[in-house]
Amino acid sequence: MVLPLLLLVVAACVALAAWALVFVARDRAVILRQLWGAAVVEGLILVQAVVVGVLGATGTAPSDPVLLWGYLVTTLFILPVAALWAFAERSRWSSVVLAVAALTVAFLEWRLWQIWNA
């Protein structure tokens, strides 16, 4: 696991969550630019998955690769599901869903780091 990439993903998640929480405070629904922001975070997670796969294939595997890949695959699914939910729900709650999903991904990234370094 590459720490700068992990920190970039976490920073992007926190920024997306903060942006969504501003919309919660203003009682506004998610806008398309926020969903594009979630797509950028998803792209970073995909890059991270490729890097983890390459590192695992070259012999730098964690002690529990099944748990690591379980967390990584879960992380890959959270933002797309939240984006679909936010797109379908056109109220303030769509912003809440996006904020919670982004913070969840940030937490799962921290867990990925712990698993990798165990």
Secondary structure, 3 states (H helix, E strand, C coil): CCHHHHHHHHHHHHHHHHHHHHHHHCCCCCCHHHHHHHHHHHHHHHHHHHHHHHHHHCCCCCCCHHHHHHHHHHHHHHHHHHHHHHHHCCCHHHHHHHHHHHHHHHHHHHHHHHHHCC
